[in-house]
Amino acid sequence: MSSLDGYQRFYSSCRDKPTVTGDLSDVHELAKEPLQGLKLASHAVLDTAQQRGRLKCSKCGGSRMFFCYTCCSLVGVNMQEIPVIKLPVKIDIIKHPNETDGKSTAVHAKILAPNDVTMYTYPCIPEFEKDKVVLVFPGPGAVSVQEMIQCLRDGSKNRSGDPFEKPCLKRMKGEAHAATNSAKDAQSGTPDEAQSSESRVYPLQRVVFIDSTWNQTNKISTDERLEGLLKVELKSRKTCFWRSQRGKPDTYLATIEAIYYFLKDFHQHCLGQEYTGEYDNLLFFYSYLHSLINRAKASAGKS
């Protein structure tokens, strides 16, 4: 839900580009900022594009900076200049028709992981194999990423009924250890062997995210086509999105944050691998905008 339009309006009201001064209090505040320590590709290309300003999208003609949130295409930036990320599972994003394109961070995922992310506008929803797909959405009955795989397995064994009405059993330690070893063995084989082995160990094919303001999510989350999907909640993560939603807890994440944190947890708890920044570049645009907007706000507050 990042707003380039909102940023452009705010930023244009400042005479000079915000910079980090030598004041120790400024340095201290920057050190406390979230999104620190990420392994990101260089933002130099975005610095150059930002200095150049807005350009017209070659597809729709809209005035854009960095990318066109309507066409999901880069503007003033070449594909070779930004990171492209391979994801371990496919991502489907269901966008509310009233969600303002310029406020959505879902487009970040589509641009940065184009082969693994598909976007749909509600009421368009694809058909899902419900025992191989999860919906990342908070609420009653939602499980953690750690519990997710065992729940999918239990659901696959009980297709005749509703597999998610009852709490899922905790994964046995021996089973978790065996699954981790299987995943590591898969990585040592050929790509086809690895994919086949991982599909047997982890019965997860797609992950669904809803892209909407939180006040608009109910219509999509309760759609009958999503009923029966296991819900997964990222309970311990907090948003650092600059457009806070009144009355909502800070555990309600922006779309790109939710995708990033889900994949990070999946990598650690389901694939059983140490996380070393494999998906940090999903926050390539988000972290840059976060820094620009907050520095602009700080600069405006001091003027």
N, C-alpha and C positions, 0 to 999 in steps of 0.2 A: 504494500500500500504506500509506496514512496511517491511523493508528488513532485515531479520535475517542474510542473507549472507553478506550484506553490513556492518551490525553491527559487524559481526564476523571478517571481514577483518580489519575494523578500530580498533576494540578492541585489536586484536592480535598484533598490532603495538605498543601498550602501554605495558611497562614492568609490571606495577602494576595495579591492579584494581582501578579505580578512587574512591576516598573517599571524604567525606565532611570534610574539614579542619576546624580549629577553627577560620579562618580568617573571620572577620565580613562582609567583602564585599562579600565573597562566600555565607554566610548565607543570606545576603540581596538579592542576585541574585536568590537563590533558592526560596525565599519567593515570588518572582515575577513570578515564573514559572507558566504556565497554568496547568490545570488538578489538581489543589490543591483543597482540601475540598471534594473530592469524598469519598463515603462510599464503600471501597473496601475490599475484602477478603485479608488475609495476603499474602504478597509476599514472605514469608519465603521459600516456596517450590520452587519458581523461583530462589531465591538466591542460594539455595542448588544445583539446576540443573545447574545454570550458573557456579558455582565453579567446578562442575564435568566436564563440557564441552560438546562437541557434542557427540551424540550417533547415531548408525544406526537405521533407521526406520525399524521396524519388517516387514512392508509390502513391501516397495519398495527398502530398503537397502540404501537409501540416508542418508548422514550425516546431522543431524538436531540437533537443540537445542530447547527445550520446546515442540515443535510440528512439525509434518510434514505438510508443506503447500501443498504438492502434494496429500497426502492421507487424509488430514483433520483428523489426529489422533495425540494423545499425544505421546511424546517421552521422556522417562526418568521422566515422571510425571504421577501419577495415577489420574484417573477421580475423585476419592473421595477427592483429595487434591485441586481441583479447584472449583470455583463457577459454578453452573448450573442455568441458568436463564429462567424463564417462561415469554414469551412475550404476550402482549394483542392481537396482530395480527400476521399473518404468514408473513414471509419475503422471497421473491424470489430474488436471486442475479444472474444477467446475466453477465457472465465473458467474456471479449474479448479473443479470442483464442491466441492473441499475447501478452496478459498481462503476465508478468513474475510472476510465482507463488510466488517466494520468496519476491516480492515487494508488494504483495496484503495483505490488512488487512481484506479482506472479510472472510478469514478462521477463524479469531478470533470469528466472530459471529457464524459460523457453529459449532465450538468447544464448545463455551460457552452457546449456546442456540440450541442444536442439534435437539430438537423436533419441533422447530418453524422456522428454517432456512433451505432453500433448495438452492443449487447452481447448475447453468446450464452453460455450455460453448456454446457461440454463434457459429453457428446459431440455436442451440437448445433453443426454447422458448416455455413454456407451453401455453395452451389455457386459456384465462382469461374471466371471466364475467366482461365486461368493466365498468359496473355501480357499481361494488363492489371492484375495484382495482385501485390503483393510482401508478404513476411513479414518484419517487423523482428525479427530474432533472430540472436544471434552464433553463430559456428561456422565450420567449414571450408566454403569456397566462398562465404561471404558477401561482398558487395561494398559499397562505400561509396555514399552517396547520389549523389555526383558520377558514379559509373559506372553507376548504376541504369538511367537512361533508355536508354542505348545497349544495355545488356543486354536490356531489354524489346524493343527494336526487333529485335535479333538473334534473340531468341526467336520473335517474330512471323513472321520470315522462314523459320524452320526448325521449324514446328509438327510436322512428320512425325516428328522425332526428339526427343531430350532437349536442348533449347536451352541448358541451363545446366550441362552436363557439362564443357564446355570454357570456359576463361577468356574473358570478353568483351573485345572489342577496345576500345582506348582511343578515345574520341570525337575526331575530327579537329577541329583548331582552327577551320577554316572552317565545319564543321557546327555546332559549338557557337555560333559567332557568328551563323550564320543562324537557329538556333533561338531565340536570345535576341531577335533582331530581330523574329522572327515573333510571339513572346509580347508584345513591346511594341506591335506593330501591332494585335494582337488586342485589347489594352486600349483602343485608341482607337476601336474600332468599337462596335456595339450589343452588349448582353449576349449575344444568341444568336450573333452573329458571333464574339464573343470566345470563347465556349464551344466553338464548332465549330473555330475555328482552334487553340485550345490542345489540343483532343483529338487533332488531327492531329499537332501538334508533340510532345506529351507523352503517350505511350500508357499512361498510368497512371490507373486508375479507382478502385482501392480499396487500402488499406493495412491489413494485419492485424497485430494485437499480441496476445500471449499474456499474460493476467493471472493470475499464479500465483507462489508462491515458486519460487526458482530450482531447488530440489530436486525440484519437481513438474512442471517444464516439459517433460521429455523425452517423456512420454506424448502430450502434445498436439503438440509440434513434429515428432514422427515419425509422426503420423497420416497414413494414405495419402491422405486428402483434401487435405492440405497439401503432399504431395510434388509436386515440380515447380515450386512457387512459388519465385521468386527470393528469396534471403535477403539482407537488408540489415542491416549492422552499423554502429552508431554508435561507432566505435572511440576517438574522441578526447574523449568526454564522461565526466564523473565524477559520481556520485550525491552528493547531500547529504541523502539520506533518513535520518531519525533512527532507523529500525529496521534496523540493519545485519545482513546475513546472514553468519553465520560461515563463513569459508573461501572466500568469493566476492570477486572483485576489485571495486574501486570503480567500474569501468566498467559494472557490471551495474546498470542504472537501474530506478527505480520506474516503473510504467506511465505515469503522467502526465508524468514527465520524458522518457521515450522518445518519446512522442507530440509533445511540445513541441519537442525537439531535432530530430526528424525533419522536422517542418514548417518549422522555421527553416532547416535545411540545404536543404530542397526549394525554399523561397522564393528563396534566394540562388543555388544552384547549378543548379537546373532551370528555374525561372521567370526566372532572370537578373536579379533585382531586388534593390535594396538593402533590407536588413531594417531596418525602423523600428518594431519592436515589435508587428507585426500579430497575433501569437499569444501575446504575453506574458500575457494574461489567462487563458490555460489554467492558469496557475499561481496564479490568484486565491486559491483555498482553500489550496493547497499552501504558498505562501509565508507565508500568515497562520499556519497551523498550525506551520510550521517555526520561525517567530519565537516563538510562544507556548511551544512545547515546550522550545526551547533556553533561553529566558529562565527558565522554570520550573525546569529542571535546574540552571541557574547559581545561581538563588536558593536552591534546596534545598542545593546544595553549600556555600553560604556560611553557612547557618543552623546 
